[in-house]
Each structure stands twice: as structure tokens, then as C-alpha cells.
């Protein structure tokens, strides 16, 4: 019923958004005299804000066609090199990249947003690396006959992707996938796998959520797993290819994130209204477009399989299986002491309100058989959760640390 109620609301909002968009265009048309009088400009701006806020959003494109390196522009080629039911492996490479450039697998979160949320991460690392990224599927688009997808499958996918990329490659996990990437690295080290990553960079990952717990962590601890199973899991309606699949809907994830910082989101839309209302100011229009671009990405959400979501909540946030040494993959305990070859870089944001300070750094303590020379910790001063992998702090402060670490241990 939850998903059906959302679909009904979505259908109504789609119509309302279209009506508001048409009305805003009519009021702002230079040939319409009402657009210059009284409340005309303000009404047009308000309608445009509403139209944008209520518009439907599908899967965005990466759209990285060129990058500029040392003042010179290079074309970028994007391709899908592995295609699997629950996620593809994409490859990005720019013209002019040295043949011996490091190969880097970026593991995108499966947490309600598409991999394009890491567009800025990919774009920056293309400067120096041949970049691969996990492009996870929206669970509501995967037919039931494709089976289930849980944490074990996620880890298997990472190992298979790493095998495709080949030996001497590197891995970077952003936020939630730090846990399965950490586990996959331990498994590959244990088996002396030739494609074990040379380095593993974990950024804002919930390795040990007992360290500086955040609102997200507390929410997961307040309720038993049965509550999550009964309350937030829904069945995909018939109109989707994955109809009948049990999922954690993306719209619930978006609602929870929006509610965490509701005041900030309301102010952002108020500022958008003011910028749109100041149509003659080029800077105001640029700011308005930047806000629109951010929310275009932020509101593009996808569903997770119920089994993956519930297992993550239970193992990562409730049982703390990784730091306690109880995490199991395919019936075998994942022993982090087996990590002896892969160098590890832990990165945290000083103001991260999703993965608190110390949660990612804990990985360095858990790998006690790894030489200290192969470990490094970096805290991005003034950076929030998204700031460690997107924006100016990522480009100018964090990315150079990653590049230096890859070069040192490559």
C-alpha cells in the first residue's frame, strides 16, 4: 500500500508540476505584459520553484564529455564494460592519459541515489587515472527472475569487477560501500588473489558506527530489525519491470535525508526563488541554475533490494559485525587480519553528519597485520559528508591526497 500511495501522489504531482511550469513560462514570456506588472515576476518565480521541486526525476546521465588538465581540454570516452542484472561496470578514460596510468575502481553507494552522485568524483580522478565505477541498478527495474541481491552478492560483484579490471588496480569506496569493499579486499588478500587492489581508499564509511554515532546511526539502533522489515519495506507495483520485488524505496531514503536538514533545504529553495526573481542579474541566474542542478541529482533516487538494505542495517549498524570480527561472507568469517598487501587510506570529513569522525579511521586499527607504512589517515577540515567527494574541497584538498597515495603504493 505504501508504494501504491506514493505512485498516486507522484501522478498528481507530475500534473501539477507540468501546469506550474507552463504557467511560469507564460508569465515570464516577454510578450506577456502581465509579466512586468505587480506580482507577475514573483508569481512566475514561485511557480518555477514549485515546478522544479515537484518534477519527476529519472536516472541522470554522467555527461562527462571533456576534462581540463593543466589548462588543456581532453575528450572523455564513457563505456559500459560489464553488464550484470543488479549493476554495470562503467569505464571513463580521457585522451592524452599515459598508458601506464593507474586504474581505479570507484565503488558508488547503493543507498538510494544513482552512481551519478559521484560525477564530480569521477571527473576529478579522470585527470590522472583510468576510472571505473559501479553503476548500480534501480531494484524496481530488475525482474524477479534475476533473483535476489544482498551483501554477499555485492561483495561478489566487487571481486568480479576487480578481476575484470586486472592486476595492480586500485579501489575507492565512497560512504556505505566502504564495508563491502573492505570485506572484498580481505577476501582477496586471504586468497592471494592476483587482482587484489594495490590500494583501498575508504571515504566517510561506516566501518565502526560505535565511534561518534550520528543521527543516522542512532535511528538504526533505536528499532529492531523486525520494525524495519515491517515498516519501510514495500512491494514494487505492477507498472515496473521489477513488480513483486520487495524493496526499500528510494523515495523513503530521500524523505529521511531531506527531513534531517529540512531547514537548510527550505532555505535553499527560498534562495532559489530570490535568484529567479532577480532575472536581470547574471550571477543570480548562475546561482539559481547551480541549485537546480544539485536538486536534479539529489532527487533522482532508486530502490534497494529489501535483503540488501535489511542485511546492511543489521550487520553494519546494529551488530557491528565488521569491527567485532563476526562478519560472514558465503559462510566464512571475513578476517580483516588477512589484509597484508593492500595499502589503506581512510578519509573523513570534519563536519560529516552521516559517518562521524573515527568511523572510517577504525579500519586502520582493524588491519593490525598491515604495516604502518601502508596506512594513512586524512581528515578534510571543514568538509561535510558530501564535501569529501564533491566540490572544491574534494578537488583541491582530498583528491591530491588520494592521487599521492595511489602513486606511492602503485
N, C-alpha and C positions, 0 to 999 in steps of 0.2 A: 504493500500500500504506500510506503514511503516514496518509492521510486515513481509510482504512478502519480502521486500527488505532485511531485516535482515536475514531471512531464507536463501535467496540466497547467501548472503555474508558468512553466517555460513557454508553452504555446501562447498563453495570454501575453506574456512579456514580449515575445517576438513581435506580435502585432502592435503592441503599444510602442515598442522601440521604433518600428517602421513608421508609425504615424508621427511620432515625435521628430524623427529625422527629416521626414518630408516637410513638416511644419516649420522646422528650423531653417531648412533651405529656402522655403518660400519667404519667410520673414527677412532673411539675410540677402535675398536677391536684390541687386542694385536697382532693378526695375520696379520694385515694390516700395511706394512712398511710405507705407506704414513702418518699414524697417528703419526709417530715420527719425521717427517721432515717438515721443513718450516712452512707453515700456517696450517698444518694439525690439531694440537691440538686446535688452536684458532678457526678454522672453525667448528670443532666438537662442541666446547663450544657455539659458536654463534648459530649454528643450534639447539642445545638443548634448549637454551633460547627461540628461536622463537617457537619451537615445544610446549614448555610448555605454552608460552603466548597465543598461538592460539588454544590450545586443547579445545575440548568441555567438559563441566562440568555438571554433573547431581547432584542429591541430595546426599550429603555426609551422611555417617553413623556416629552416635555418637562414636561408637567404644570404649566405656569406659568399659573395662573388669576387671580392677583391680585399686584399690587406695591404697596408702601407708599412714597409720595413725600411728604416734608415732613410726616410724621405722618398722612397721609390715604391710605386704601386705594382703589386703582383696579382695575377689571376689565381683564383682558388677553384679546385675541382672537388666536387662532392659526389660520392658514390656509395651505394649500399653493397657491401662485400659479403655479408652473411645475412640470410633471411630465415627467421625462425618464428613460430606462432606467437610467442609472447614478447618478442623483441628482436630488432635487427642490429647489425653492427655497421655503423657508417664510418666512412673514411674521408678525411679532408687533407688535401695536400696543395701547397702553393707552388707556383712556378719559381724557379731560382733556388729552391731548397737544396742544400748539399745532399749528395747521395748517401752520405753516412750520417745524416741527421737522425737523432733518436726517434724511436717510435713510441707513442704514448697512448695508452688506453684510458680514456676518461669514463669513469663509471657514474652515470647520471642517477639521481634518486628515482626510485619508484615510490613516490609519496604524494601522488595526486596531480603533479604537474608533468608536462612533457619534457623531454630532454632539451628542447629549445630554450628552457630556462637557463641553460648553461651556454647560450650562444656567445656571450662575452668571454666565457672561459675558453671555449674552443677558438674563438677569433684571436685571442691573445697568444695562445700556445702554438697556433699555426706559424707564428713568427719563426720559431726555432725547431719545431717538431712536426713529424708526420703524425697527424692526430686521428685517433679512432674514438668513437663514442657509442655507448649503448643507447639505442633508441627504443625504449620500452613501449609496448603496445597498450592501447586503452582496452582494459579487460572486457568491456561491453561489446567490443568488436571481434572478440575471439570466440568462434563457435564452440559449443560444449564438447564436440567430438575430439577437440585438440587436447582434452584432459585438463588436469589441474596444474597450478603453478604456485610453489611455496618457496621457503628459504633454501631448501635443498636444491630445487631447480634453479634458483637464482645463482647459487654458487656454481652449479654445473655449467650454466651459461657463461659465467665469467671465465672459468677454466677453458671452455671451448673457444671463446673469443681470444683468449691469450694464446692458445695454441695456433689459431689462425694467423695471428699477427707474427708469431715466431719467437725464436730465442732472442735474448738480450733486449727485450722491450721493457717498458715501464708502465706503471699503473697509478692512476689518481682517482680517489673516491671522494665525492663531494657529499657531505652530510650523511644521511641514512645508510647509503651503501658501504660506508666505512666498515660496518660489521661483517657483511658477507665478503667484502674484498679482503679483509683481514683474515677471515677463515679460509678463503680460497688460497691465499698466499701461504698460510700454514700447511694446508693440504699438499700444495705443490712442492713446498720445501721438504716436507716429510717424505715424499716420493722421489725426491731428487729429480723432479720434472725438468727437462731441458728448457721448457718455456716459462719457468718461474720468473716473475718480474724482477728486474735488476733493482728497482726501487718501488716502494709503495708510499704514496703521499696521501694522507687522510686529512680532510679539511672539515672542521666543525662536525665531527662524527660522534655518535653516542656510544662510544666503546664502554664506558662505565658511567652510567647515569646517576650513580650514587654521589658522584662528585658534582658539587654546585648544582643541584637539581633545579630545573626551570618549571614554568607553568605546564609545559607540555609533558615533562616527566611526572609531575605530581598528578596530573589528570590520569595518566596511565596507571598510577599506583593506587588511586582512590577507589577504583572499581574492580571487581573480579572479572576474569576473562569471560565468564558467562554473561555478564552485563553487556560487554562489547558485542558478543555474538548475537544477543537478542535485540540490542538497541540500534546499532549502527550498521549492521549487515543487511543488505537488501537484495532482491532478485531483479535481474535485468529484464525490462519489459519486452514484449514480442516484437516491437518495431526495430530492434537492434539485432545484429548478427549473432551476438552472444546471448540471446534471450534464454532465460532459465539459469544463467550462471549466477552464483552468489558472489557479491562484490561489496567492497567498501566504496561507496560512490564518491566521485571526485567533488561533487557539489557540497558534500558534508565536510570534506577536508578544507575546501575553500571557505566555507562558513566559519569553521573553527579558527582558521588563521585570521580572517577578517575581524572576528569578534575579539581576538587577542589585542588588536591595536585599532579598535573601531574609531576612536577619536582621531587618530592620525589619518585614517582613510577618509573620514568625513572632511577633515581639513584639506586633504589633497584635492577632493572634488570641489570644495569651495574655492580653492586657489585656481583650479581649472576653470571654474565659472568666471572668476575675475579676469583671468588671462584672455578667455574667449571674448569677454565683454569689451576688452581693450583691443579691438581689432586692428587699429592703425599702428600698434607697437609691434615691430618685428620680433623683439626679444620675448614679448609676452606670447606671441604666437608660437615661437620655438619652444617655450616652456610648456605651453598647452599641448603641443604635439608630443613632447617628451613624456608628459603624464599619460597621455593616451596610449603611447607605445608600451609603457610599463604595464598598464592595466590590461592591454590587449593580451600580453603574455601571462600576467598574473591570474587572469580569469579563465584562461584556457586550461581546463582541468580534465583529468581522465580517471577512470575507475581502477581500483586494485582488486585482485582476486581476494576473496574472503580468507582463504587459507594462508596466503602470504601476509596479509595485514594482521590477522589474529596471532600467527606464529611470531611475527616481529614484536607485537605488543607484549606477548607473554615472555619470550626468550630474552629480548633486549631490555625492556623497561620494567618488567615485573620480577623475573627470576635472576636477571643479571648473569646469564649463563656464560657469556664470554669472559668477564673478569674472574668469575668463580671457577673457571675451568671445566664447566659442565656442558658446554655447547656441543651438540651432536650433529654430524652430517652423515647421512646414509648409514646410520647405525654405529658409527665410530666417533669417539670423542675427538674433537679438534684440539690438538695440543699446540699451544702457542709457543712452547719451548722449542718446537721444531724449526722455528724461523731462525736460521743461522746464516742465510745467504743474502736475503733481500734487505736492502737498506731501507729504513723507515723515517719518514718526515711527518711530524704531527703539527698541524697548523690550526690555531684557534683565533677567534675574534674577541677582542677585549670586551665588547658590548653585546656579545651573542646572547640572545634571549631564548634560543631554541636548544642549543647544545652548550651548556655552561662551561666556564673555564675549568680545565682539568679533565673533562670527559674524554677528549681525544688524546691528551698527553698521557693518559693512563696506559695507552698502548706501549709506550716506551718502557714502562715498568714490567709489563706482562711478558715482554720478549727478553728475558734475562740471559738467554744464551747468545743473544746477538751482541757483538762487540759495540762498545760505546762509540767507536769511530764510525759506525754505520747508523747512528741515531742522531736525529736533530729535532729540536722544538722551536717553533716560531709563533709568537703572539703578535697579531696585527693590531697595533694601537689604534683605538678609536673606531674600529670596524665592528659592525654588527654581523649577523649571520650571513646576509646576502653580500655584504661588503668584502668578505674574504674570497669570493669567486666572481664578483661582478663589480664594475665601476672603477673609479680612478685608483682606489687603494689596492684593488686586485691587480690592475695593470702596472702600477708604478712601484708597489711595495711587495706584494705577495708573489706575483708571477716571477720576478727575478730570483727570489729565493728558491722557488721550485726549479727553475732552469739551472741554477748553480748546483743544486743538489743532484739533479739528473746528470749534469756534466761530470760532477765529482765521482759518481758511482756508476757511470755508464761504461 
